[in-house]
Each structure stands twice: as C-alpha cells, then as structure tokens.
Amino acid sequence: MKPFLTLRQVATAYLIALSLTACDSTPRERQEIVRQEARKLDTAANRAAAKLRVAGRRAARFDSASRARTRQPLNEAATATFVNQLLGRYAAVEQLTPTTIEPAFVQFMQQVRARHREWTQRDWDYATAISRRLNAQFRAIRLDIKGRDELHIRALQTEFTGLETRRDVKDLSDAVKAR
C-alpha cells in the first residue's frame, strides 16, 4: 500500500503554506518576528551557558575534593578491618594460590555486592585498595590458574569496576545537581 502523500509532497505543501502566510505580512513585520525569535534564542543560550558554568564549577570542586581524599593515606587499622570483612578466611592475599584465588574473588564480590550501597567514597577507596592487592596476586599466579577460573575472575573484576564507576558517576551527578 502506497502512502497517501510522499515526504516531498508534504514539504512542498508546507513551503507553499509558509509563503502564503508570508504574503499576509510586510517585510518589516517579518523582520520584527525574526528579531523576537532571535532574542528568545539568545536568552535560552545564555541560560544554558550559565547552567553549564555552574555545573562545571561544581564538577571541578568534586574532582578537587576527590583528589584530596585519595591523596590521604589509608588507615592501617581500617584497612585490616575491611580486608577481614570483605575477604574473610582469604585475608592473607599474598598467600593465595591458583586454587584459592578464585574463591577469594567470589568472597570479595559477595561482600561488595552486599555492602556497596551504604559505602562512602572513602569506603570505596579501601575496597579498591583490596581489589588492587587481589589483582596483583592474580597477575603473579595467573599462568597457573585454570582457564575457567580465570574467566570467572575476569568477570568479577569487571563487575567490581562497574559498581565502582557507577558510584563515582552517581556522586559526580549529585555534586553537579546539588548545592
């Protein structure tokens, strides 16, 4: 079944209607209408630019605070507490073997999934430090790990990165919108 009107026919009809409407006004009237519309566009552009400047300043403040936070060393006692909470019996990360590294990652991610919603950015700093230690041990023994376990570990690493990134984006978004 053919369409009633083609796109070309609709465009032609629109242009004819527009030119007929233009016949009902003088060039001076059309010029004033164009000026008014241009002013509206300028006003909208200025408002958008102001909002972008504010958002940019808020994002810069968030970034500055984030950098200051990450420059602060992690507390050893808090690190040990986090390691025990997130890894349990796999807390001795440097002693993990090719057979125990995959269960350690599983334990870690189970705990991260259970707790991440209530974490502050500083808590994420501790979790990231633990993740880095796990990843370093994984790289050290990777050649002796079964392929199936390595694939599972890679999936868990990706999940952790996704959760961490989601939190960073949420916090940045909140910082840009708030205040």
N, C-alpha and C positions, 0 to 999 in steps of 0.2 A: 504494500500500500504506500503510495507517494504522500509526502507531507503536503498539507494544504498550501503553505507558502514556503518558498525557499528562503534561506538566510539573506541572499542577495535581494530578494523582493521585499523582505521586511526592512532591510537597511535603506533601500530606495524609498520606500513609503515613509520612513522616519525622516529622511532628508527632505522630502517634499513637504511634509507637515511642518518641519522646522523652518523651511524657507517661507512657507505661507504665514507662519506666525511672525516671522521677522518682517513681513510686509505690513503688519499691523502696528509697527513701531518705527520711530525715527532713528537715524544713526546715533543721535545724541542720547536717546533713551537707552539704546542698546549699549552704548559706551558706559553709561552710568551703572547699568546692571553688571557689566563686566567689572567695573571698579569695586562695586559692593561685594561681588563674589571673590575678587582678589583679596579684599580686606579680610573676609571670612577665612580664606585660606591662610593668609599671613598670621592671623590670630591663632588659628589651630596649630600652625607650625611653631609659633613662639611658645605656646603652652606645652607642646610635645618636647621642644628643646629644653624648656625649664624642668620638666619631669625627668628627662634623661640626665641633666646635670645633677639633680638631686640624687637620682639612683646611682650615678657614677660616684658621687662623693660617699654615699653610704656603702657601696661595694668596696671602695678604697679603704674606708675605716674598718670594715670587716676583714679585709685582707691584711691590713696592718696589725689588727688585734690577733689574727690567726698566726701571723709570722712571729709576733712577740710570744705567744703561747708556746709555739713549737720550739722556740729558742731556749725556753726554760727546761732544764734537765728534769727527767722523770725521777720521782721519789723512789728510792730503792725498796722501801717497805711496801709502798703501794704497788710497785711492780711485782714484788713477790706475791702479794695478795691476789693480784689479777692473774698471775701465772697459775696459782693454785686453783682459783675459781674457774678459769677457762680451760685448763689442761688436766686438772685432777692428777691422776696417777702418772700422767705423761709429762709432768712438770720439768723433769730433767731433760730439756730439749736437746742438748748437745750429746746425750747418750741414746737418743732414738736410733733404732736400727731400720733396715729395709722392711722388716716385718711389723715394726711398731709405729712407723711414721704415718701410715695411712689411718690407723685408729686414732692417733693423736690429732690429726687434722679433722677427723669426724667429731671427736670430742670438742675440739676448739669451736667448730662451726655450730654444733648443737648449742653450746653455751652462748655464742654470739647471737644466734637467732633468738634465743630465749631472753636475752638481756638488752639487746641493742636499742630498743625503743626508749628505754629510760636513761640511756647514756648521755653524758655531756660530751662536748668536743674533747675535753681532757681525757675522759674515759676512752674515747676513740684513739687518742694518742697512745695510751697504754696497750690497747688491743692491737694497734698497728705495730708497735714495738715487738709484741709477742709473735705476730704474724711474720715479721721480718726474721726473727730468730728461727721459726719453723721453716721458713723458705730457705734460709741459709743452710740448715741441716739437710733439707730436702736436696738442695743442689750438691751438697757434699757426698750424699749417698745415692744419688739419682740413678747411676749406672747399674746399681744392684737391685733396684725396685722393679717388681713385676709391672708389665705394661698396663694391665687392668688397674692396678693400684695407682700408677702414675696418672692415668686418665682421670680417675676419681679425685685425686689430689688437685689436679689442674682445675677441675670443675669447682671444687671447694674454694680454691684460691680466687677464681673468678667471681664466685658468689660473694666472698668477703669484700673484694674490691667494689663490687656493685653496691653492696649495702653501705659501705663507707662513702662512696661517691654520692649515693642518694642522700645521705645525711648532710654531706657538705653542700650539696645543691639546695637542700631544704633550708639549711641555716643561712646560706647566702641570700636566698629568696626572702626569708623572713627579715634579714637585716636590711635589704633594699626596700621592702614594703613598710617596715615598722618605723617608729620614732617620728 
